[in-house]
Amino acid sequence: MKILLAVDGSAFTKRMLAYLAAHDEWLGGRHDYTVLNTVAPVPARAASVIDRETLKSYYAETSEAVFKPIRTFFKKQGIEAEYVGKVGHAAEVIAKTADAGGYDLLVMGSHGHGTLGNLVMGSVATKVLSACKTPVLLIR
């Protein structure tokens, strides 16, 4: 299986990884993993006064800070993964990456705000579910 893991470094990412570790059918060398982190874009006005290399470095360092503990986790599990950092609005980037990459499954953590919370605050998970054609496994 080709599996995309959407991560943000939060407690919900850790919960997702713990779930995967507890379920052998999802975590193992027989699957191909891509770990995706999406960094919110720097506002256009601010980005216009920052040189491109500094901005590029900021985005890469932000994703790497999220990837570092996940690399350690996967190394302990004996699993290889591809790590991809992208810039954009999380739900949109995750859904487009899952669909364009031909993934069999997208796995992500969810805050689990509930219906009222999603209505008021919105939810990356809800937006991904509505925009993505790839099957999604949400871990709460």
N, C-alpha and C positions, 0 to 999 in steps of 0.2 A: 504494500500500500504506500502511496505517496501522501504524506501527512504534513500539513501546514500548521505550525503552532504560532498563534498570535500572542505576543507577550508585551507587558508594559513594566515589569519589575515590581508590581504591587504584590500585596498579600494574596490576591486572587490568582496571580501567575504562579506563586508558590503552591497554592492549593491545587491548581491544575496539574503541576508537576508531581505533587504527592499522589494525586489520583492516578496519573499515568503509571507511576512507580508501583502502585498497589494492584494494577491490572495488567498482567503479562500480555494480554491480547493487544494492548495499545503501545506498549513500550518494549522494543526488542530490535535486534539486528536485522530482522526480516523486513522492516519498514524503512522508507527513505523519509528523512525529516528535514524540513526547512523551518527555521525559527525566524519569525518576522517581528521587527519592532518598528513602529511608526512614530516619528518625531513630529510634533506640531510645527508648522512653519513659523519662522520669525516674521513678525508683521512687516509688511512691505516697506513702510517708512524707515523702520530700523534697519532692515536688510539693505536698503539703498545706500547706507553710509558705512556698511561693513564690507571689507574686501571679500571676494568669493572664496579664497582659500581659508580665511578665518571662519566663514560661515560653514563651509564644507567640513572643516575640522570640528566645529561645534556639533554638527549633526552626527558625525562619525563617533565622537567621544560620548555623546549622549546615548546612542545605541549600544556602544561597547560597554558602558556602565550597566546596562540592563543584561547584556549577553554574558558578562563575566561569570556570575554565579550559575547561569544555565550551562555554560561550557563545563564548569566544574562538576555539576550534577550529571551531565551526559558522559563525561569522562569516567566518573565513578561507575556508571552503568555500562561502560564499554560501547557507547553508541557514538557514531559519527553523525554530524548534522551540518547543514549549510546555514549560515547566518546572514540575514539580509536586513539592512536598515534602510527605510524609505522615509521620505518627508511628505507630509500631507495630513489631511483629516483622517483620523484612524479608521472609522467605519468604511469610508470610501476606498481607502488604500487596501485594507484587508480584503474586502469583497472583490475588488478588481484583481488583486494578486491571486486569490484563491481560484477565481474563474479562469484567468488568463494562464495560470500555471498548470492547469489540468490536474489539480489535486483531487484525491479520492475522499479526503476528509480535512476539515478545518476544525482545530481544537482551540478553545479559548476559555478563559475564566470570565465569570460574570459577577458583578457586584450584587445582583439579586435585589434591586430596589423594589420590585413589585410593580403592579400596574399603575398605581398613583405616582410613585416615584419616577417611573419612566415617562409618564405624561408631563410631569413638572420639569424634570431634569434631562430627559432624553436618555438614551442608552446606546452605547456603541454596539453592544450585543444585539439589541433590537434592530438597529439600522443595518447591521451586517446580515441578520436573518432575512430582512426584507429585500436586500440588494444582491444577495449571493445565491448562485445556483448550486454551489458545492454543498454537500451535506455538512452540517455543523454540529459539533459536540460541545455543549456549554457545560462548564463545571462551576458549581456554586458552592 
